[in-house]
Amino acid sequence: MNRLTNTIRPYAWGSTTAIPELLGTPPTGEPQAELWMGAHPGAPSRIDRGEGPVALDTVIAADPRAELGDTTVKRFGPRLPFLFKVLAAGAPLSVQVHPDLAQAKAGFADEEARGIPTDAPDRNYKDANHKPEMLVALSPFDGLCGFRRPTDAADLIDGLGVPALAPYADILRAHPEDKALREVLAAVLTAEPEAMAESVTAAAEAAARLSTTDSPYAADYAAYAQAAHSFPGDRGVIAAMLLNYVRLQPGEALYLGAGVPHAYLDGLGVEIMANSDNVLRCGLTPKHIDVPELLRVVRFEAGDPGVLRPEAAPDGEELYAAPIDEFRLSRYVLAPGAQARTLDSGTPQILLCTAGRAELRDGDGTTLTLAPGDSAYVPASERTTLTGEGTVFRATVAA
């Protein structure tokens, strides 16, 4: 087992205080958006096995079977198949969607064949992998996840009292769910920019006013007003009104599969995802939006956002179940004096302490203490026990 030294990504939407508070370090005054734990080549964690710090992807590449285990290598190749993060949103992230595996492979191959540079601003597919993800709230966490029922979205839009938006509400009530959602999203994303900006401004003013009333959508309106404050005139504000607003309480989670539009708005959480950079954006962003490709990838299925709560096992592990093989996320809430938990999966693991103190012990008796924000990497070939008083998240590969 090895302590991880991790990189903090300073994206503009990041909170200036949440990650420093977790780590117990002074704020820098700059956004600190994501703490990356893993072997993603963009910012791999580093470990030191006595010869100085080495990037985790380099360590894995030197002996993938020892680090990842035979099963993981056979299924996913000689690389860690997930990326684990602490995510701290101080402003909305873009409304976005991820392709499924077949779409990612086809899209990547097509853009490679057309010679589009990987770093081109209009490139959709950075790699040939899908990007299912899960977020577990560490604080109250606001987000958008999946489509509302069209009639519900129509009622919310009508409640704003903005005449220019009334045709969207009419469409939402007049057609079958998938057709209605597709038609309105396409109309919003292709509308004349100046007219749409005026509609967004009027909608934002109305949403801010209604957020303090007894409207059944008051909390939703507050979220959309805040998004409009961060992205004035952005058509994504109207696109976001088609989505379910959800506030997660600490310990609750969202699983975001392929084709599900979503956005994180505000809060601190842990996030795990398949190792991919494929994102198609729908709004709340100055970046490229490829409307035809987006409409091809989005799944126009309305429903509940599906808030997850962990399932407890007899050994104290609390599993956040997800229909994906690249990652498996669970949590231990450790009590003083409790029996040590044995973590022996035959797969690579990353352990993150988010509260209290945790102690790891390997088969040789070596110990490693984790404080909040500290993390450790455990190769597949090692057996580790866990004790302490606090909360530890365990990221690994589904067996």
C-alpha positions as CSV (number, residue, x, y, z in Angstrom):
1,M,0.0,0.0,0.0
2,N,1.2,3.5,-0.8
3,R,0.2,7.0,0.2
4,L,-1.0,9.0,-2.9
5,T,0.2,12.4,-3.7
6,N,-2.5,14.0,-5.8
7,T,-3.1,16.9,-8.1
8,I,-5.8,19.6,-7.6
9,R,-7.3,20.8,-10.8
10,P,-8.1,24.6,-10.7
11,Y,-11.1,24.7,-13.1
12,A,-13.0,28.0,-13.0
13,W,-16.2,26.5,-11.6
14,G,-14.4,25.1,-8.5
15,S,-15.0,26.2,-4.9
16,T,-12.2,28.3,-3.3
17,T,-12.8,26.8,0.1
18,A,-14.3,23.2,0.1
19,I,-11.2,21.2,-0.8
20,P,-8.9,23.3,1.5
21,E,-11.4,22.7,4.3
22,L,-11.3,18.9,3.7
23,L,-7.5,18.9,3.6
24,G,-7.1,21.3,6.5
25,T,-5.0,23.6,4.4
26,P,-5.4,27.4,3.9
27,P,-7.3,28.5,0.8
28,T,-5.2,30.0,-2.0
29,G,-8.0,32.3,-3.2
30,E,-8.1,30.4,-6.5
31,P,-10.7,27.8,-7.5
32,Q,-9.9,24.2,-6.4
33,A,-12.3,22.1,-8.4
34,E,-11.1,18.5,-8.4
35,L,-8.6,16.4,-6.5
36,W,-7.6,13.5,-8.8
37,M,-6.7,10.1,-7.5
38,G,-5.7,7.5,-10.0
39,A,-3.5,6.9,-13.1
40,H,-5.2,9.2,-15.6
41,P,-2.4,10.5,-17.9
42,G,-3.6,14.1,-17.5
43,A,-2.7,14.2,-13.8
44,P,-1.6,10.8,-12.4
45,S,-1.2,10.4,-8.7
46,R,2.3,9.7,-7.5
47,I,3.6,7.1,-5.0
48,D,7.0,6.6,-3.4
49,R,8.3,3.0,-2.9
50,G,11.7,4.2,-1.6
51,E,13.2,5.5,-4.8
52,G,11.4,8.9,-5.0
53,P,8.0,9.8,-6.3
54,V,6.8,8.0,-9.4
55,A,3.6,8.5,-11.4
56,L,1.1,5.8,-10.7
57,D,0.5,5.1,-14.4
58,T,4.2,4.5,-14.8
59,V,4.2,2.1,-11.9
60,I,1.2,0.2,-13.3
61,A,2.8,0.1,-16.8
62,A,5.9,-1.5,-15.4
63,D,4.0,-4.6,-14.0
64,P,0.3,-4.4,-14.7
65,R,-0.5,-7.9,-13.6
66,A,1.0,-7.4,-10.1
67,E,-0.6,-4.0,-9.7
68,L,-4.0,-4.6,-11.3
69,G,-4.5,-8.4,-11.1
70,D,-5.0,-10.8,-14.0
71,T,-8.8,-10.3,-14.1
72,T,-8.6,-6.5,-14.4
73,V,-5.9,-6.7,-17.1
74,K,-7.8,-9.3,-19.1
75,R,-11.0,-7.2,-19.0
76,F,-9.7,-3.7,-19.4
77,G,-6.1,-3.9,-20.5
78,P,-2.9,-2.8,-18.6
79,R,-4.3,0.4,-17.1
80,L,-6.4,1.4,-14.1
81,P,-10.0,1.5,-15.5
82,F,-11.3,4.2,-13.2
83,L,-10.6,7.7,-12.1
84,F,-11.5,8.7,-8.5
85,K,-12.0,12.3,-7.5
86,V,-13.0,14.8,-4.8
87,L,-15.2,17.3,-6.7
88,A,-15.9,20.8,-5.3
89,A,-18.4,22.8,-7.3
90,G,-18.7,26.5,-6.4
91,A,-20.5,27.3,-9.7
92,P,-22.4,25.2,-12.2
93,L,-20.6,22.8,-14.5
94,S,-21.9,22.5,-18.1
95,V,-25.0,20.5,-18.8
96,Q,-23.5,17.4,-20.5
97,V,-24.0,13.9,-21.6
98,H,-21.6,10.9,-22.2
99,P,-21.8,8.4,-25.0
100,D,-22.1,4.7,-24.6
101,L,-19.2,2.4,-25.5
102,A,-20.3,1.7,-29.0
103,Q,-20.9,5.4,-29.7
104,A,-17.5,6.3,-28.2
105,K,-15.7,3.8,-30.4
106,A,-17.5,4.8,-33.5
107,G,-17.2,8.6,-32.8
108,F,-13.5,8.3,-32.0
109,A,-12.7,6.3,-35.1
110,D,-14.6,8.7,-37.3
111,E,-12.8,11.8,-35.9
112,E,-9.4,10.1,-36.1
113,A,-10.2,9.2,-39.8
114,R,-11.1,12.8,-40.5
115,G,-7.8,14.0,-38.9
116,I,-9.4,16.2,-36.3
117,P,-6.7,16.9,-33.7
118,T,-7.4,15.4,-30.3
119,D,-7.1,18.9,-28.7
120,A,-9.3,20.7,-31.3
121,P,-12.1,22.7,-29.6
122,D,-14.7,21.1,-31.9
123,R,-13.5,17.5,-31.1
124,N,-16.2,15.4,-29.4
125,Y,-14.4,12.1,-28.8
126,K,-11.1,12.3,-27.0
127,D,-10.9,8.5,-26.7
128,A,-12.7,5.3,-27.5
129,N,-14.2,4.6,-24.1
130,H,-17.5,5.4,-22.4
131,K,-17.7,7.5,-19.2
132,P,-20.3,6.3,-16.8
133,E,-19.9,8.0,-13.4
134,M,-21.2,8.2,-9.9
135,L,-21.2,11.1,-7.4
136,V,-21.6,10.7,-3.6
137,A,-22.4,13.9,-1.7
138,L,-20.1,14.9,1.2
139,S,-22.1,18.1,1.8
140,P,-25.6,19.1,0.6
141,F,-25.1,18.9,-3.1
142,D,-27.2,20.4,-5.9
143,G,-27.4,18.9,-9.3
144,L,-29.5,18.2,-12.4
145,C,-30.0,14.6,-13.5
146,G,-32.2,13.2,-16.3
147,F,-35.3,14.6,-18.0
148,R,-38.4,15.7,-16.1
149,R,-41.7,14.4,-17.2
150,P,-42.6,16.7,-20.1
151,T,-45.9,17.9,-18.5
152,D,-43.9,18.7,-15.3
153,A,-41.4,20.7,-17.4
154,A,-44.3,22.5,-19.1
155,D,-45.8,23.5,-15.8
156,L,-42.4,24.8,-14.5
157,I,-41.9,26.8,-17.7
158,D,-45.4,28.2,-17.7
159,G,-45.0,29.2,-14.1
160,L,-42.3,31.7,-15.2
161,G,-44.8,33.7,-17.2
162,V,-42.4,34.4,-20.1
163,P,-44.4,34.6,-23.3
164,A,-41.5,33.6,-25.5
165,L,-41.2,30.3,-23.7
166,A,-44.9,29.3,-24.0
167,P,-44.4,27.4,-27.4
168,Y,-42.0,25.1,-25.6
169,A,-44.6,24.3,-23.0
170,D,-47.2,23.7,-25.7
171,I,-44.9,21.2,-27.4
172,L,-44.1,19.4,-24.2
173,R,-47.8,18.8,-23.6
174,A,-48.7,17.9,-27.2
175,H,-46.4,15.1,-28.1
176,P,-45.2,11.7,-26.7
177,E,-42.5,12.1,-24.1
178,D,-39.4,11.3,-26.2
179,K,-40.6,13.3,-29.2
180,A,-41.5,16.3,-27.0
181,L,-38.2,16.4,-25.2
182,R,-36.2,16.0,-28.4
183,E,-38.1,18.7,-30.2
184,V,-37.8,21.2,-27.4
185,L,-34.1,20.6,-26.7
186,A,-33.3,20.9,-30.4
187,A,-35.4,24.1,-30.6
188,V,-33.6,25.7,-27.6
189,L,-30.1,24.8,-28.9
190,T,-30.8,26.1,-32.4
191,A,-32.8,29.2,-31.6
192,E,-31.6,32.6,-32.8
193,P,-29.0,33.7,-30.2
194,E,-30.1,37.2,-29.5
195,A,-33.8,36.3,-29.0
196,M,-32.8,33.3,-26.8
197,A,-30.6,35.5,-24.7
198,E,-33.5,37.8,-24.1
199,S,-35.7,34.9,-23.2
200,V,-33.1,33.6,-20.8
201,T,-32.8,37.0,-19.1
202,A,-36.5,37.2,-18.6
203,A,-36.7,33.6,-17.3
204,A,-33.9,34.2,-14.9
205,E,-35.5,37.3,-13.5
206,A,-38.8,35.4,-13.0
207,A,-37.0,32.4,-11.5
208,A,-35.2,34.6,-9.0
209,R,-38.5,36.2,-8.0
210,L,-40.4,32.9,-7.7
211,S,-37.6,31.2,-5.7
212,T,-38.8,33.1,-2.6
213,T,-42.5,32.2,-3.0
214,D,-44.5,29.2,-2.0
215,S,-44.4,27.9,-5.5
216,P,-43.9,24.1,-5.7
217,Y,-40.9,24.8,-7.9
218,A,-39.3,27.4,-5.6
219,A,-36.1,25.4,-5.0
220,D,-35.9,24.5,-8.7
221,Y,-36.3,28.2,-9.7
222,A,-33.5,29.1,-7.3
223,A,-31.2,26.6,-8.9
224,Y,-31.9,27.9,-12.4
225,A,-31.6,31.5,-11.3
226,Q,-28.1,30.7,-9.9
227,A,-27.1,29.0,-13.1
228,A,-28.3,32.1,-15.1
229,H,-26.2,34.3,-12.8
230,S,-23.1,32.3,-13.6
231,F,-24.0,32.1,-17.4
232,P,-26.1,35.1,-18.3
233,G,-28.0,34.7,-21.5
234,D,-26.9,31.1,-21.9
235,R,-29.4,28.9,-23.7
236,G,-28.4,26.1,-21.4
237,V,-30.5,27.7,-18.6
238,I,-33.6,26.8,-20.6
239,A,-32.3,23.4,-21.5
240,A,-31.7,22.8,-17.8
241,M,-35.3,23.4,-17.1
242,L,-36.1,20.1,-18.9
243,L,-34.0,18.3,-16.3
244,N,-34.8,17.1,-12.7
245,Y,-33.3,19.3,-10.0
246,V,-32.1,17.3,-7.1
247,R,-30.5,18.1,-3.8
248,L,-28.4,15.3,-2.3
249,Q,-27.8,15.0,1.4
250,P,-24.4,13.7,2.6
251,G,-24.1,10.0,1.8
252,E,-26.6,10.1,-1.0
253,A,-25.5,9.5,-4.6
254,L,-26.4,9.7,-8.3
255,Y,-25.3,7.3,-11.0
256,L,-25.1,8.8,-14.4
257,G,-25.1,6.3,-17.3
258,A,-24.7,6.9,-21.0
259,G,-27.1,9.3,-22.6
260,V,-28.3,10.9,-19.4
261,P,-28.1,14.7,-19.4
262,H,-26.8,16.1,-16.1
263,A,-25.0,18.9,-14.4
264,Y,-23.4,19.5,-11.0
265,L,-24.3,22.9,-9.6
266,D,-22.9,23.3,-6.1
267,G,-21.4,21.2,-3.3
268,L,-18.7,18.8,-2.3
269,G,-18.6,15.1,-3.2
270,V,-16.6,12.1,-4.2
271,E,-16.9,11.1,-7.9
272,I,-15.8,8.0,-9.7
273,M,-15.9,7.3,-13.4
274,A,-14.6,5.1,-16.1
275,N,-11.3,6.4,-17.5
276,S,-12.5,8.6,-20.3
277,D,-12.7,12.3,-21.4
278,N,-15.7,12.0,-23.7
279,V,-18.2,14.8,-23.0
280,L,-20.9,16.3,-25.2
281,R,-22.2,19.6,-23.9
282,C,-25.8,21.0,-23.9
283,G,-25.2,24.4,-22.4
284,L,-23.9,26.5,-19.4
285,T,-20.6,26.6,-21.2
286,P,-18.6,28.8,-23.7
287,K,-17.3,25.5,-25.2
288,H,-18.3,23.8,-28.4
289,I,-21.8,22.3,-28.7
290,D,-22.3,19.8,-31.5
291,V,-26.1,19.8,-31.7
292,P,-26.6,16.9,-34.2
293,E,-24.2,14.6,-32.4
294,L,-25.7,15.6,-29.0
295,L,-29.2,14.8,-30.2
296,R,-27.9,11.4,-31.5
297,V,-26.3,10.5,-28.1
298,V,-28.9,11.8,-25.6
299,R,-31.5,9.3,-24.4
300,F,-34.8,11.1,-24.3
301,E,-36.3,9.2,-21.4
302,A,-38.1,11.0,-18.6
303,G,-38.1,9.7,-15.1
304,D,-37.0,10.1,-11.5
305,P,-33.3,11.1,-11.0
306,G,-32.8,7.9,-9.0
307,V,-31.1,9.0,-5.8
308,L,-29.0,6.1,-4.4
309,R,-28.3,5.2,-0.8
310,P,-25.6,2.7,0.2
311,E,-26.5,-1.0,0.8
312,A,-24.9,-2.3,4.1
313,A,-23.1,-5.6,4.2
314,P,-22.5,-7.7,7.4
315,D,-18.8,-6.7,7.5
316,G,-19.7,-3.0,7.6
317,E,-19.0,-2.2,4.0
318,E,-21.7,0.1,2.4
319,L,-21.9,-0.4,-1.3
320,Y,-23.2,2.1,-3.9
321,A,-24.5,-0.4,-6.4
322,A,-24.0,0.6,-10.1
323,P,-24.5,-1.4,-13.3
324,I,-20.9,-1.0,-14.5
325,D,-17.7,-3.1,-14.3
326,E,-15.0,-0.5,-14.5
327,F,-15.6,0.7,-10.9
328,R,-17.1,-0.3,-7.6
329,L,-17.6,2.3,-4.9
330,S,-18.3,1.7,-1.3
331,R,-17.9,3.3,2.1
332,Y,-16.9,2.3,5.6
333,V,-18.1,4.3,8.6
334,L,-15.5,3.2,11.2
335,A,-16.3,3.0,14.9
336,P,-13.6,3.0,17.6
337,G,-12.8,-0.4,18.9
338,A,-14.6,-2.2,16.1
339,Q,-13.1,-5.3,14.5
340,A,-10.6,-4.6,11.7
341,R,-12.0,-4.9,8.2
342,T,-10.1,-7.0,5.7
343,L,-9.8,-5.5,2.2
344,D,-8.8,-8.3,-0.1
345,S,-10.4,-8.2,-3.5
346,G,-7.7,-9.2,-6.0
347,T,-8.3,-5.9,-7.7
348,P,-6.5,-2.5,-7.4
349,Q,-8.0,-0.2,-4.7
350,I,-7.9,3.5,-3.8
351,L,-8.9,4.4,-0.2
352,L,-9.9,7.9,0.6
353,C,-10.5,9.2,4.2
354,T,-13.1,12.0,4.3
355,A,-13.6,12.3,8.1
356,G,-11.8,11.3,11.3
357,R,-8.8,9.0,11.1
358,A,-8.2,5.6,9.5
359,E,-5.3,3.2,9.8
360,L,-4.3,0.7,7.1
361,R,-2.1,-2.3,7.9
362,D,-0.6,-4.6,5.3
363,G,0.5,-8.2,5.7
364,D,4.0,-7.2,6.8
365,G,2.6,-5.1,9.7
366,T,3.4,-1.8,8.0
367,T,0.8,0.8,8.9
368,L,-0.4,4.0,7.2
369,T,-2.6,6.6,8.8
370,L,-5.0,8.6,6.7
371,A,-6.5,12.0,7.8
372,P,-9.3,13.7,5.9
373,G,-8.4,14.2,2.3
374,D,-5.6,11.6,2.5
375,S,-5.7,8.6,0.1
376,A,-3.8,5.4,-0.5
377,Y,-3.3,3.0,-3.3
378,V,-3.4,-0.8,-2.7
379,P,-2.2,-3.1,-5.5
380,A,-4.2,-6.2,-6.4
381,S,-1.6,-8.4,-4.9
382,E,-1.8,-6.9,-1.4
383,R,-4.1,-7.6,1.5
384,T,-4.9,-4.7,3.8
385,T,-6.9,-4.3,7.0
386,L,-8.7,-1.1,7.9
387,T,-9.4,0.3,11.4
388,G,-10.0,3.7,13.0
389,E,-12.7,6.2,13.7
390,G,-14.1,8.1,10.7
391,T,-15.3,7.6,7.1
392,V,-13.3,5.9,4.3
393,F,-14.4,5.5,0.7
394,R,-13.1,2.5,-1.2
395,A,-12.8,2.6,-5.0
396,T,-11.9,-0.6,-6.9
397,V,-13.0,-2.6,-9.9
398,A,-16.1,-4.7,-9.9
399,A,-15.2,-8.4,-9.3
